[in-house]
Amino acid sequence: MASSSYASDSQNCHRWKYHVFLSFRGDDTCKTFTSHLYEGLKNRGIFTFQDDKRLEKGDSIPEELLKAIEESQVALVIFSKNYATSSWCLNELVKIMECKEVKKQIVIPVFYDVDPSEVRHQIKSFAEAFSKHESRYKDDGDGMQMVQGWRTALSAAANLSGWNVPGRIVSECIRELVDDVSSKLCKTSSSYLQDIVGIEHHEEATLAALSHKPRVID
């Protein structure tokens, strides 16, 4: 029975190409929180997809990015003040929430410089962003349906158990978040992480450097 269970776990692990997919607003966090988080994940041997070369000039997401979302076991969604201004990010989130339902992907929201209620109810900066989206698509039925889909995805994601960054020491928050992600990876991934030589040393060096920056400010 035990061997059968292990075989099943192994098969489930093999369907994931990436451990983690990072969804974030580049202008807000790419050079700050997201880059530190990516390093923390990498130093723990967690294979992470980060599209740091994105241009976000259009609304449609490239097929390769959609595939990367589908092939990631965990999606970390970093909500920031300008996340909802990007149609790219919002379409990305819709795809992530679809994968949560269809592929049982694990979705973890991270609230960087916003409160969960702002995301859940689309208020403050999110209200401003949606006012512009709705103005843009007011005469487009399909467009307004897409906007409603964005709202639904935001509300659903904000209702999930996640992490609040404001007011916390960033290095501690990242350490705990990386631990949380590691604990959620399938058995094959976990054993793989434990076999990597020097992981703890690299992680400590990264977090030691971050500890000199108690607050991250855009």
MDTraj code that builds the backbone (N, CA, C; nanometers):
import mdtraj as md
import numpy as np

residues = "MET ALA SER SER SER TYR ALA SER ASP SER GLN ASN CYS HIS ARG TRP LYS TYR HIS VAL PHE LEU SER PHE ARG GLY ASP ASP THR CYS LYS THR PHE THR SER HIS LEU TYR GLU GLY LEU LYS ASN ARG GLY ILE PHE THR PHE GLN ASP ASP LYS ARG LEU GLU LYS GLY ASP SER ILE PRO GLU GLU LEU LEU LYS ALA ILE GLU GLU SER GLN VAL ALA LEU VAL ILE PHE SER LYS ASN TYR ALA THR SER SER TRP CYS LEU ASN GLU LEU VAL LYS ILE MET GLU CYS LYS GLU VAL LYS LYS GLN ILE VAL ILE PRO VAL PHE TYR ASP VAL ASP PRO SER GLU VAL ARG HIS GLN ILE LYS SER PHE ALA GLU ALA PHE SER LYS HIS GLU SER ARG TYR LYS ASP ASP GLY ASP GLY MET GLN MET VAL GLN GLY TRP ARG THR ALA LEU SER ALA ALA ALA ASN LEU SER GLY TRP ASN VAL PRO GLY ARG ILE VAL SER GLU CYS ILE ARG GLU LEU VAL ASP ASP VAL SER SER LYS LEU CYS LYS THR SER SER SER TYR LEU GLN ASP ILE VAL GLY ILE GLU HIS HIS GLU GLU ALA THR LEU ALA ALA LEU SER HIS LYS PRO ARG VAL ILE ASP".split()
xyz = np.array([
    [0.0832, -0.1204, 0.0000],
    [0.0000, 0.0000, 0.0000],
    [0.0865, 0.1251, 0.0000],
    [0.1928, 0.1214, 0.0812],
    [0.2822, 0.2355, 0.0914],
    [0.3532, 0.2596, -0.0408],
    [0.3998, 0.1528, -0.1057],
    [0.4699, 0.1681, -0.2323],
    [0.3770, 0.2205, -0.3396],
    [0.2517, 0.1795, -0.3362],
    [0.1529, 0.2276, -0.4323],
    [0.1297, 0.3769, -0.4150],
    [0.1219, 0.4208, -0.2885],
    [0.1028, 0.5621, -0.2601],
    [0.2211, 0.6436, -0.3078],
    [0.3422, 0.5915, -0.2865],
    [0.4627, 0.6621, -0.3284],
    [0.4672, 0.6736, -0.4807],
    [0.4274, 0.5648, -0.5493],
    [0.4266, 0.5672, -0.6956],
    [0.3309, 0.6728, -0.7466],
    [0.2143, 0.6843, -0.6801],
    [0.1159, 0.7847, -0.7195],
    [0.1705, 0.9245, -0.7000],
    [0.2384, 0.9470, -0.5854],
    [0.2971, 1.0777, -0.5581],
    [0.4026, 1.1122, -0.6624],
    [0.4836, 1.0134, -0.6991],
    [0.5893, 1.0360, -0.7966],
    [0.5314, 1.0746, -0.9321],
    [0.4227, 1.0061, -0.9715],
    [0.3584, 1.0381, -1.0985],
    [0.3039, 1.1799, -1.0969],
    [0.2455, 1.2200, -0.9842],
    [0.1926, 1.3559, -0.9737],
    [0.3046, 1.4584, -0.9824],
    [0.4199, 1.4269, -0.9223],
    [0.5333, 1.5183, -0.9243],
    [0.5858, 1.5369, -1.0660],
    [0.5881, 1.4295, -1.1438],
    [0.6456, 1.4353, -1.2770],
    [0.5635, 1.5218, -1.3730],
    [0.4391, 1.5504, -1.3381],
    [0.3594, 1.6327, -1.4298],
    [0.3899, 1.7807, -1.4147],
    [0.4691, 1.8168, -1.3119],
    [0.5067, 1.9570, -1.2922],
    [0.6466, 1.9817, -1.3479],
    [0.6619, 2.0794, -1.4330],
    [0.7930, 2.1168, -1.4850],
    [0.8631, 2.2130, -1.3888],
    [0.7828, 2.3006, -1.3258],
    [0.8368, 2.3985, -1.2313],
    [0.7768, 2.3756, -1.0931],
    [0.8545, 2.4088, -0.9911],
    [0.7993, 2.4066, -0.8564],
    [0.7075, 2.5269, -0.8362],
    [0.7529, 2.6455, -0.8806],
    [0.6816, 2.7703, -0.8510],
    [0.6734, 2.8598, -0.9741],
    [0.5578, 2.9247, -0.9889],
    [0.5407, 3.0308, -1.0886],
    [0.5185, 3.1604, -1.0125],
    [0.5944, 3.2645, -1.0455],
    [0.5796, 3.3944, -0.9802],
    [0.4978, 3.4883, -1.0679],
    [0.3879, 3.5397, -1.0127],
    [0.3074, 3.6400, -1.0812],
    [0.3246, 3.7715, -1.0065],
    [0.3652, 3.8766, -1.0760],
    [0.3948, 4.0032, -1.0086],
    [0.3891, 4.1195, -1.1077],
    [0.3742, 4.2395, -1.0552],
    [0.3784, 4.3614, -1.1365],
    [0.5225, 4.4083, -1.1370],
    [0.5864, 4.3973, -1.2527],
    [0.7282, 4.4258, -1.2618],
    [0.7704, 4.5616, -1.2102],
    [0.6953, 4.6660, -1.2457],
    [0.7324, 4.8012, -1.2039],
    [0.7298, 4.8177, -1.0530],
    [0.6479, 4.7392, -0.9843],
    [0.6331, 4.7525, -0.8391],
    [0.7381, 4.6744, -0.7605],
    [0.7660, 4.5522, -0.8022],
    [0.8436, 4.4627, -0.7145],
    [0.9597, 4.3886, -0.7797],
    [0.9784, 4.4019, -0.9107],
    [1.0779, 4.3198, -0.9793],
    [1.2183, 4.3368, -0.9214],
    [1.2558, 4.4608, -0.8884],
    [1.3913, 4.4867, -0.8400],
    [1.4009, 4.4876, -0.6880],
    [1.2900, 4.4586, -0.6220],
    [1.2915, 4.4612, -0.4757],
    [1.2451, 4.3268, -0.4205],
    [1.1217, 4.3193, -0.3732],
    [1.0736, 4.1992, -0.3046],
    [1.0809, 4.0747, -0.3921],
    [1.0354, 4.0854, -0.5162],
    [1.0308, 3.9670, -0.6029],
    [1.1701, 3.9117, -0.6300],
    [1.2669, 3.9999, -0.6528],
    [1.4028, 3.9520, -0.6802],
    [1.4618, 3.8816, -0.5582],
    [1.4346, 3.9342, -0.4374],
    [1.4834, 3.8699, -0.3158],
    [1.4130, 3.7357, -0.2924],
    [1.2843, 3.7324, -0.3195],
    [1.2088, 3.6084, -0.3039],
    [1.2587, 3.5031, -0.4014],
    [1.2828, 3.5433, -0.5244],
    [1.3330, 3.4499, -0.6255],
    [1.4662, 3.3895, -0.5811],
    [1.5541, 3.4723, -0.5286],
    [1.6837, 3.4232, -0.4812],
    [1.6653, 3.3266, -0.3646],
    [1.5738, 3.3595, -0.2735],
    [1.5476, 3.2715, -0.1611],
    [1.4975, 3.1354, -0.2051],
    [1.4087, 3.1341, -0.3034],
    [1.3565, 3.0084, -0.3573],
    [1.4661, 2.9305, -0.4287],
    [1.5437, 3.0011, -0.5111],
    [1.6508, 2.9352, -0.5872],
    [1.7541, 2.8734, -0.4942],
    [1.7886, 2.9453, -0.3870],
    [1.8896, 2.8947, -0.2945],
    [1.8415, 2.7744, -0.2139],
    [1.7105, 2.7507, -0.2135],
    [1.6564, 2.6308, -0.1506],
    [1.6370, 2.5195, -0.2535],
    [1.6789, 2.5425, -0.3765],
    [1.6641, 2.4419, -0.4805],
    [1.5237, 2.4335, -0.5365],
    [1.4445, 2.5379, -0.5150],
    [1.3061, 2.5400, -0.5651],
    [1.3073, 2.6022, -0.7038],
    [1.2768, 2.5210, -0.8043],
    [1.2832, 2.5622, -0.9449],
    [1.1669, 2.6569, -0.9751],
    [1.1997, 2.7825, -0.9987],
    [1.0984, 2.8877, -1.0080],
    [1.0978, 2.9537, -1.1453],
    [0.9778, 2.9716, -1.2002],
    [0.9635, 3.0437, -1.3262],
    [0.9346, 3.1897, -1.2947],
    [1.0256, 3.2778, -1.3371],
    [1.0059, 3.4212, -1.3204],
    [1.0268, 3.4879, -1.4547],
    [0.9228, 3.5466, -1.5078],
    [0.9320, 3.6101, -1.6387],
    [0.9808, 3.7535, -1.6205],
    [1.1113, 3.7713, -1.5922],
    [1.1638, 3.9047, -1.5653],
    [1.1969, 3.9831, -1.6917],
    [1.1728, 3.9211, -1.8069],
    [1.1983, 3.9916, -1.9323],
    [1.0680, 4.0368, -1.9990],
    [0.9588, 4.0282, -1.9257],
    [0.8292, 4.0644, -1.9827],
    [0.8241, 4.2123, -2.0194],
    [0.7525, 4.2413, -2.1277],
    [0.7374, 4.3792, -2.1726],
    [0.6011, 4.4361, -2.1346],
    [0.5025, 4.3501, -2.1284],
    [0.3666, 4.3899, -2.0908],
    [0.3121, 4.5027, -2.1783],
    [0.3476, 4.5029, -2.3060],
    [0.2971, 4.6070, -2.3948],
    [0.1589, 4.5730, -2.4499],
    [0.1248, 4.4471, -2.4475],
    [-0.0056, 4.4049, -2.4970],
    [-0.0870, 4.3386, -2.3893],
    [-0.2098, 4.3001, -2.4247],
    [-0.2991, 4.2364, -2.3292],
    [-0.2850, 4.0849, -2.3296],
    [-0.2513, 4.0289, -2.4446],
    [-0.2472, 3.8836, -2.4559],
    [-0.1170, 3.8282, -2.3984],
    [-0.1278, 3.7111, -2.3379],
    [-0.0122, 3.6457, -2.2780],
    [0.0413, 3.5420, -2.3764],
    [0.1729, 3.5393, -2.3998],
    [0.2310, 3.4400, -2.4910],
    [0.1973, 3.2977, -2.4491],
    [0.1876, 3.2109, -2.5459],
    [0.1524, 3.0721, -2.5207],
    [0.2510, 3.0048, -2.4251],
    [0.3794, 3.0393, -2.4367],
    [0.4810, 2.9776, -2.3513],
    [0.4605, 3.0152, -2.2046],
    [0.4080, 3.1350, -2.1802],
    [0.3823, 3.1769, -2.0429],
    [0.2622, 3.1029, -1.9859],
    [0.1585, 3.0857, -2.0662],
    [0.0418, 3.0093, -2.0228],
    [0.0819, 2.8653, -1.9899],
    [0.1713, 2.8104, -2.0723],
    [0.2181, 2.6740, -2.0494],
    [0.2983, 2.6651, -1.9201],
    [0.3776, 2.7691, -1.8916],
    [0.4571, 2.7709, -1.7685],
    [0.3667, 2.7720, -1.6458],
    [0.2557, 2.8442, -1.6551],
    [0.1596, 2.8458, -1.5442],
    [0.1024, 2.7059, -1.5230],
    [0.0618, 2.6425, -1.6325],
    [0.0028, 2.5084, -1.6250],
    [0.0999, 2.4063, -1.5679],
    [0.2293, 2.4251, -1.5901],
    [0.3291, 2.3267, -1.5507],
    [0.3946, 2.3576, -1.4161],
    [0.3366, 2.4506, -1.3399],
    [0.3919, 2.4869, -1.2092],
    [0.3042, 2.4311, -1.0975],
    [0.3680, 2.3690, -0.9990],
    [0.2918, 2.3101, -0.8885],
    [0.2335, 2.4166, -0.7963],
    [0.3089, 2.5250, -0.7765],
    [0.2663, 2.6338, -0.6878],
    [0.2706, 2.7657, -0.7639],
    [0.1702, 2.8500, -0.7456],
    [0.1709, 2.9850, -0.8014],
    [0.1753, 3.0841, -0.6861],
    [0.2779, 3.1671, -0.6840],
    [0.2884, 3.2746, -0.5860],
    [0.2456, 3.4031, -0.6551],
    [0.1373, 3.4631, -0.6071],
    [0.0851, 3.5857, -0.6670],
    [0.1175, 3.7020, -0.5749],
    [0.2044, 3.7915, -0.6201],
    [0.2480, 3.9038, -0.5382],
    [0.1631, 4.0256, -0.5729],
    [0.0670, 4.0553, -0.4866],
    [-0.0212, 4.1687, -0.5087],
    [0.0453, 4.2974, -0.4604],
    [0.0474, 4.3955, -0.5470],
    [0.1030, 4.5264, -0.5138],
    [0.0054, 4.6336, -0.5628],
    [0.0340, 4.7591, -0.5315],
    [-0.0613, 4.8669, -0.5605],
    [-0.1014, 4.8765, -0.7069],
    [-0.0080, 4.8472, -0.7969],
    [-0.0364, 4.8627, -0.9399],
    [-0.0605, 4.7304, -1.0118],
    [-0.0803, 4.6233, -0.9349],
    [-0.1014, 4.4924, -0.9975],
    [-0.2207, 4.4968, -1.0938],
    [-0.3295, 4.5580, -1.0504],
    [-0.4525, 4.5571, -1.1310],
    [-0.4496, 4.6540, -1.2484],
    [-0.3449, 4.7362, -1.2596],
    [-0.3356, 4.8244, -1.3766],
    [-0.2908, 4.7472, -1.4994],
    [-0.2369, 4.6283, -1.4786],
    [-0.1831, 4.5484, -1.5882],
    [-0.2821, 4.4415, -1.6343],
    [-0.3293, 4.4539, -1.7567],
    [-0.4160, 4.3510, -1.8152],
    [-0.3418, 4.2188, -1.8220],
    [-0.2127, 4.2275, -1.8442],
    [-0.1269, 4.1082, -1.8509],
    [-0.1344, 4.0319, -1.7192],
    [-0.1119, 4.1039, -1.6067],
    [-0.1156, 4.0397, -1.4747],
    [-0.2532, 3.9799, -1.4454],
    [-0.3574, 4.0532, -1.4814],
    [-0.4933, 4.0073, -1.4524],
    [-0.5277, 3.8825, -1.5336],
    [-0.4883, 3.8796, -1.6600],
    [-0.5115, 3.7596, -1.7410],
    [-0.4304, 3.6416, -1.6878],
    [-0.3100, 3.6728, -1.6406],
    [-0.2253, 3.5714, -1.5790],
    [-0.2953, 3.5118, -1.4570],
    [-0.3540, 3.5995, -1.3751],
    [-0.4229, 3.5539, -1.2540],
    [-0.5432, 3.4673, -1.2873],
    [-0.6184, 3.5039, -1.3899],
    [-0.7337, 3.4240, -1.4314],
    [-0.6876, 3.2830, -1.4677],
    [-0.5777, 3.2738, -1.5419],
    [-0.5241, 3.1430, -1.5805],
    [-0.4807, 3.0643, -1.4574],
    [-0.4179, 3.1320, -1.3626],
    [-0.3726, 3.0666, -1.2394],
    [-0.4910, 3.0093, -1.1626],
    [-0.5980, 3.0868, -1.1494],
    [-0.7139, 3.0391, -1.0749],
    [-0.7835, 2.9249, -1.1476],
    [-0.7766, 2.9244, -1.2805],
    [-0.8297, 2.8107, -1.3573],
    [-0.7483, 2.6848, -1.3273],
    [-0.6153, 2.7003, -1.3223],
    [-0.5284, 2.5855, -1.2943],
    [-0.5484, 2.5352, -1.1518],
    [-0.5850, 2.6237, -1.0624],
    [-0.6143, 2.5816, -0.9249],
    [-0.7319, 2.4848, -0.9243],
    [-0.8321, 2.5139, -1.0035],
    [-0.9520, 2.4303, -1.0070],
    [-0.9305, 2.3035, -1.0894],
    [-0.8676, 2.3176, -1.2038],
    [-0.8560, 2.2056, -1.2977],
    [-0.7378, 2.1150, -1.2664],
    [-0.6232, 2.1760, -1.2361],
    [-0.5009, 2.0987, -1.2160],
    [-0.4606, 2.0875, -1.0690],
    [-0.5441, 2.1422, -0.9796],
    [-0.5163, 2.1384, -0.8347],
    [-0.3842, 2.2080, -0.8007],
    [-0.3541, 2.3116, -0.8765],
    [-0.2359, 2.3925, -0.8483],
    [-0.2543, 2.4631, -0.7137],
    [-0.1463, 2.4765, -0.6383],
    [-0.1500, 2.5468, -0.5103],
    [-0.1268, 2.6955, -0.5365],
    [-0.2176, 2.7791, -0.4893],
    [-0.2065, 2.9234, -0.5105],
    [-0.1871, 2.9926, -0.3760],
    [-0.0809, 3.0707, -0.3653],
    [-0.0509, 3.1433, -0.2421],
    [-0.0428, 3.2925, -0.2726],
    [-0.1379, 3.3725, -0.2217],
    [-0.1298, 3.5173, -0.2420],
    [-0.0324, 3.5813, -0.1440],
    [0.0429, 3.6787, -0.1921],
    [0.1353, 3.7551, -0.1088],
    [0.0975, 3.9020, -0.1232],
    [0.0603, 3.9657, -0.0132],
    [0.0162, 4.1046, -0.0168],
    [0.1343, 4.1934, 0.0207],
    [0.1939, 4.2526, -0.0820],
    [0.3204, 4.3237, -0.0650],
    [0.3032, 4.4618, -0.0019],
    [0.2296, 4.5492, -0.0670],
    [0.2072, 4.6822, -0.0111],
    [0.0588, 4.7187, -0.0125],
    [-0.0246, 4.6152, -0.0060],
    [-0.1703, 4.6341, -0.0043],
    [-0.2310, 4.5437, 0.1015],
    [-0.3513, 4.5774, 0.1445],
    [-0.4258, 4.4941, 0.2382],
    [-0.5104, 4.3945, 0.1573],
    [-0.5298, 4.2731, 0.2097],
    [-0.6125, 4.1758, 0.1372],
    [-0.7503, 4.2296, 0.0989],
    [-0.8089, 4.3156, 0.1835],
    [-0.9423, 4.3694, 0.1546],
    [-0.9420, 4.4576, 0.0299],
    [-0.8293, 4.5238, 0.0026],
    [-0.8193, 4.6077, -0.1168],
    [-0.8281, 4.5219, -0.2426],
    [-0.7678, 4.4044, -0.2366],
    [-0.7707, 4.3120, -0.3501],
    [-0.9062, 4.2434, -0.3585],
    [-0.9551, 4.1997, -0.2437],
    [-1.0801, 4.1237, -0.2390],
    [-1.1986, 4.2059, -0.2907],
    [-1.2035, 4.3333, -0.2510],
    [-1.3191, 4.4178, -0.2865],
    [-1.2859, 4.5211, -0.3933],
    [-1.1638, 4.5167, -0.4455],
    [-1.1189, 4.6116, -0.5480],
    [-1.1468, 4.7565, -0.5060],
    [-1.0840, 4.7971, -0.3980],
    [-1.0957, 4.9337, -0.3492],
    [-0.9587, 5.0019, -0.3564],
    [-0.9558, 5.1314, -0.3283],
    [-0.8336, 5.2137, -0.3324],
    [-0.7672, 5.2045, -0.4703],
    [-0.6414, 5.1658, -0.4775],
    [-0.5716, 5.1644, -0.6065],
    [-0.6350, 5.0657, -0.7037],
    [-0.6950, 4.9592, -0.6505],
    [-0.7604, 4.8610, -0.7370],
    [-0.8889, 4.9184, -0.7966],
    [-0.9577, 5.0020, -0.7213],
    [-1.0783, 5.0674, -0.7730],
    [-1.0419, 5.1622, -0.8871],
    [-0.9324, 5.2337, -0.8701],
    [-0.8871, 5.3263, -0.9749],
    [-0.8515, 5.2495, -1.1023],
    [-0.7841, 5.1391, -1.0852],
    [-0.7447, 5.0594, -1.2008],
    [-0.8665, 5.0067, -1.2751],
    [-0.9660, 4.9586, -1.2008],
    [-1.0844, 4.9017, -1.2656],
    [-1.1734, 5.0080, -1.3272],
    [-1.1681, 5.1285, -1.2728],
    [-1.2421, 5.2385, -1.3340],
    [-1.1898, 5.2628, -1.4759],
    [-1.0593, 5.2548, -1.4927],
    [-0.9982, 5.2737, -1.6251],
    [-1.0287, 5.1548, -1.7164],
    [-1.0246, 5.0342, -1.6617],
    [-1.0552, 4.9163, -1.7431],
    [-1.1999, 4.9218, -1.7939],
    [-1.2916, 4.9573, -1.7054],
    [-1.4325, 4.9608, -1.7425],
    [-1.4616, 5.0731, -1.8413],
    [-1.3898, 5.1836, -1.8269],
    [-1.4059, 5.2936, -1.9218],
    [-1.3566, 5.2518, -2.0601],
    [-1.2507, 5.1746, -2.0614],
    [-1.1932, 5.1288, -2.1879],
    [-1.2861, 5.0326, -2.2610],
    [-1.3536, 4.9462, -2.1835],
    [-1.4348, 4.8411, -2.2457],
    [-1.5860, 4.8659, -2.2347],
    [-1.6260, 4.9871, -2.2023],
    [-1.7682, 5.0139, -2.1759],
    [-1.8600, 4.9814, -2.2937],
    [-1.8076, 4.9898, -2.4147],
    [-1.8891, 4.9603, -2.5333],
    [-1.8559, 4.8239, -2.5947],
    [-1.7877, 4.7428, -2.5182],
    [-1.7433, 4.6116, -2.5662],
    [-1.7948, 4.5054, -2.4697],
    [-1.8957, 4.4306, -2.5141],
    [-1.9557, 4.3292, -2.4274],
    [-1.8567, 4.2231, -2.3829],
    [-1.7756, 4.1735, -2.4762],
    [-1.6762, 4.0726, -2.4427],
    [-1.5709, 4.1298, -2.3484],
    [-1.5352, 4.2564, -2.3715],
    [-1.4367, 4.3216, -2.2861],
    [-1.4863, 4.3357, -2.1430],
    [-1.6139, 4.3737, -2.1279],
    [-1.6703, 4.3892, -1.9937],
    [-1.6811, 4.2536, -1.9235],
    [-1.7073, 4.1498, -2.0005],
    [-1.7114, 4.0145, -1.9431],
    [-1.5717, 3.9742, -1.8943],
    [-1.4691, 4.0136, -1.9694],
    [-1.3316, 3.9860, -1.9290],
    [-1.2987, 4.0604, -1.7993],
    [-1.3414, 4.1862, -1.7908],
    [-1.3172, 4.2657, -1.6702],
    [-1.3838, 4.2008, -1.5489],
    [-1.5052, 4.1496, -1.5678],
    [-1.5739, 4.0814, -1.4582],
    [-1.4977, 3.9555, -1.4168],
    [-1.4382, 3.8893, -1.5145],
    [-1.3571, 3.7720, -1.4842],
    [-1.2352, 3.8087, -1.4014],
    [-1.1783, 3.9249, -1.4292],
    [-1.0649, 3.9733, -1.3500],
    [-1.1071, 3.9969, -1.2053],
    [-1.2227, 4.0602, -1.1899],
    [-1.2732, 4.0882, -1.0541],
    [-1.2953, 3.9578, -0.9766],
    [-1.3544, 3.8615, -1.0436],
    [-1.3824, 3.7334, -0.9787],
    [-1.2530, 3.6646, -0.9357],
    [-1.1539, 3.6673, -1.0233],
    [-1.0256, 3.6035, -0.9924],
    [-0.9564, 3.6729, -0.8755],
    [-0.9611, 3.8058, -0.8726],
    [-0.8992, 3.8805, -0.7629],
    [-0.9657, 3.8474, -0.6292],
    [-1.0974, 3.8467, -0.6290],
    [-1.1704, 3.8168, -0.5052],
    [-1.1405, 3.6763, -0.4561],
    [-1.1380, 3.5809, -0.5493],
    [-1.1125, 3.4414, -0.5119],
    [-0.9701, 3.4247, -0.4579],
    [-0.8735, 3.4882, -0.5225],
    [-0.7338, 3.4757, -0.4794],
    [-0.7126, 3.5401, -0.3433],
    [-0.7759, 3.6556, -0.3208],
    [-0.7588, 3.7283, -0.1941],
    [-0.8241, 3.6552, -0.0779],
    [-0.9151, 3.5638, -0.1059],
    [-0.9807, 3.4862, -0.0010],
    [-0.8996, 3.3637, 0.0407],
    [-0.7921, 3.3367, -0.0333],
    [-0.7074, 3.2226, 0.0004],
    [-0.6129, 3.2600, 0.1148],
    [-0.5658, 3.1596, 0.1855],
    [-0.4674, 3.1825, 0.2916],
    [-0.3377, 3.2295, 0.2282],
    [-0.2866, 3.3439, 0.2777],
    [-0.1666, 3.4002, 0.2172],
    [-0.0764, 3.4693, 0.3168],
    [0.0075, 3.5588, 0.2643],
    [0.1093, 3.6255, 0.3451],
    [0.0989, 3.7774, 0.3324],
    [0.1043, 3.8462, 0.4465],
    [0.1051, 3.9920, 0.4485],
    [0.2467, 4.0408, 0.4746],
    [0.2996, 4.1231, 0.3854],
    [0.4366, 4.1729, 0.3988],
    [0.4462, 4.3038, 0.4779],
    [0.3538, 4.4007, 0.4602],
    [0.3681, 4.5303, 0.5277],
    [0.3869, 4.5178, 0.6787],
    [0.4847, 4.5929, 0.7318],
    [0.5092, 4.5936, 0.8752],
    [0.5994, 4.4824, 0.9235],
    [0.6408, 4.3926, 0.8340],
    [0.7247, 4.2795, 0.8731],
    [0.8683, 4.2996, 0.8254],
    [0.9624, 4.2336, 0.8916],
    [1.1001, 4.2307, 0.8442],
    [1.1029, 4.1422, 0.7206],
    [1.1450, 4.1981, 0.6104],
    [1.1344, 4.1293, 0.4821],
    [1.2098, 3.9975, 0.4790],
    [1.3304, 3.9940, 0.5352],
    [1.4091, 3.8706, 0.5334],
    [1.3380, 3.7586, 0.6073],
    [1.2732, 3.7911, 0.7208],
    [1.1993, 3.6902, 0.7967],
    [1.0775, 3.6430, 0.7186],
    [1.0092, 3.7369, 0.6546],
    [0.8902, 3.7026, 0.5761],
    [0.9280, 3.6089, 0.4613],
    [1.0377, 3.6401, 0.3927],
    [1.0803, 3.5568, 0.2806],
    [1.1226, 3.4188, 0.3288],
    [1.1936, 3.4131, 0.4405],
    [1.2357, 3.2839, 0.4943],
    [1.1141, 3.1952, 0.5244],
    [1.0142, 3.2527, 0.5906],
    [0.8953, 3.1764, 0.6263],
    [0.8156, 3.1376, 0.5027],
    [0.8108, 3.2264, 0.4050],
    [0.7384, 3.1975, 0.2819],
    [0.8054, 3.0841, 0.2047],
    [0.9379, 3.0871, 0.1972],
    [1.0119, 2.9800, 0.1305],
    [0.9901, 2.8474, 0.2034],
    [0.9918, 2.8515, 0.3370],
    [0.9642, 2.7301, 0.4151],
    [0.8244, 2.6765, 0.3845],
    [0.7285, 2.7675, 0.3746],
    [0.5903, 2.7285, 0.3478],
    [0.5789, 2.6617, 0.2114],
    [0.6409, 2.7230, 0.1109],
    [0.6383, 2.6649, -0.0237],
    [0.7043, 2.5279, -0.0241],
    [0.8202, 2.5181, 0.0397],
    [0.8935, 2.3914, 0.0440],
    [0.8092, 2.2805, 0.1058],
    [0.7336, 2.3146, 0.2102],
    [0.6518, 2.2143, 0.2793],
    [0.5357, 2.1659, 0.1936],
    [0.4978, 2.2446, 0.0934],
    [0.3832, 2.2107, 0.0092],
    [0.4218, 2.1330, -0.1159],
    [0.5509, 2.1259, -0.1457],
    [0.5942, 2.0536, -0.2647],
    [0.5763, 1.9042, -0.2460],
    [0.5560, 1.8327, -0.3553],
    [0.5333, 1.6889, -0.3472],
    [0.6584, 1.6170, -0.2983],
    [0.6438, 1.4901, -0.2592],
    [0.7513, 1.4161, -0.1919],
    [0.8790, 1.4096, -0.2734],
    [0.8641, 1.3856, -0.4037],
    [0.9835, 1.3764, -0.4869],
    [1.0593, 1.5070, -0.4860],
    [0.9844, 1.6191, -0.4927],
    [1.0476, 1.7504, -0.4900],
    [1.1161, 1.7726, -0.3570],
    [1.0510, 1.7322, -0.2465],
    [1.1064, 1.7538, -0.1138],
    [1.2362, 1.6770, -0.0962],
    [1.2373, 1.5499, -0.1408],
    [1.3586, 1.4707, -0.1257],
    [1.4696, 1.5277, -0.2126],
    [1.4293, 1.5838, -0.3271],
    [1.5270, 1.6451, -0.4166],
    [1.5925, 1.7648, -0.3486],
    [1.5125, 1.8446, -0.2796],
    [1.5653, 1.9623, -0.2120],
    [1.6632, 1.9216, -0.1027],
    [1.6320, 1.8156, -0.0314],
    [1.7168, 1.7747, 0.0787],
    [1.8515, 1.7228, 0.0310],
    [1.8589, 1.6760, -0.0924],
    [1.9827, 1.6182, -0.1435],
    [2.0782, 1.7218, -0.2008],
    [2.0315, 1.8448, -0.2175],
    [2.1174, 1.9475, -0.2763],
    [2.2222, 1.9915, -0.1747],
    [2.3493, 1.9948, -0.2177],
    [2.4590, 2.0283, -0.1276],
    [2.4737, 2.1795, -0.1168],
    [2.4860, 2.2277, 0.0079],
    [2.5157, 2.3689, 0.0297],
    [2.3958, 2.4610, 0.0272],
    [2.2740, 2.4067, 0.0218],
    [2.1555, 2.4913, 0.0116],
    [2.1427, 2.5827, 0.1333],
    [2.1565, 2.5260, 0.2536],
    [2.1355, 2.6055, 0.3743],
    [2.2370, 2.7193, 0.3831],
    [2.3596, 2.6937, 0.3416],
    [2.4626, 2.7971, 0.3473],
    [2.4258, 2.9141, 0.2572],
    [2.3828, 2.8839, 0.1338],
    [2.3462, 2.9899, 0.0398],
    [2.2241, 3.0661, 0.0875],
    [2.1285, 2.9945, 0.1447],
    [2.0077, 3.0612, 0.1927],
    [2.0419, 3.1577, 0.3051],
    [2.1276, 3.1136, 0.3992],
    [2.1641, 3.1998, 0.5106],
    [2.2362, 3.3243, 0.4624],
    [2.3211, 3.3114, 0.3609],
    [2.3935, 3.4258, 0.3068],
    [2.2978, 3.5257, 0.2447],
    [2.1981, 3.4746, 0.1696],
    [2.1005, 3.5623, 0.1068],
    [2.0186, 3.6374, 0.2102],
    [1.9696, 3.5653, 0.3110],
    [1.8857, 3.6274, 0.4118],
    [1.9652, 3.7210, 0.5016],
    [2.0939, 3.6933, 0.5211],
    [2.1780, 3.7822, 0.6000],
    [2.1916, 3.9165, 0.5297],
    [2.2048, 3.9106, 0.3968],
    [2.2141, 4.0348, 0.3205],
    [2.0839, 4.1126, 0.3271],
    [1.9726, 4.0417, 0.3224],
    [1.8420, 4.1070, 0.3261],
    [1.8138, 4.1686, 0.4621],
    [1.8721, 4.1126, 0.5673],
    [1.8417, 4.1600, 0.7026],
    [1.8866, 4.3028, 0.7240],
    [1.9736, 4.3534, 0.6368],
    [2.0175, 4.4919, 0.6483],
    [1.9137, 4.5874, 0.5888],
    [1.8065, 4.5301, 0.5297],
    [1.7006, 4.6123, 0.4716],
    [1.5697, 4.5716, 0.5351],
    [1.5360, 4.6229, 0.6556],
    [1.4172, 4.5794, 0.7280],
    [1.2871, 4.6118, 0.6590],
    [1.2872, 4.7164, 0.5734],
    [1.1655, 4.7506, 0.5006],
    [1.1990, 4.7668, 0.3544],
    [1.1146, 4.7195, 0.2674],
    [1.1335, 4.7378, 0.1245],
    [1.0412, 4.8487, 0.0794],
    [1.0995, 4.9482, 0.0143],
    [1.0197, 5.0639, -0.0282],
    [1.0391, 5.0836, -0.1775],
    [0.9300, 5.0881, -0.2495],
    [0.9379, 5.1155, -0.3947],
    [0.9621, 5.2633, -0.4178],
])
top = md.Topology()
chain = top.add_chain()
for i, resn in enumerate(residues, 1):
    res = top.add_residue(resn, chain, resSeq=i)
    for name in ("N", "CA", "C"):
        top.add_atom(name, md.element.get_by_symbol(name[0]), res)
traj = md.Trajectory(xyz[None], top)
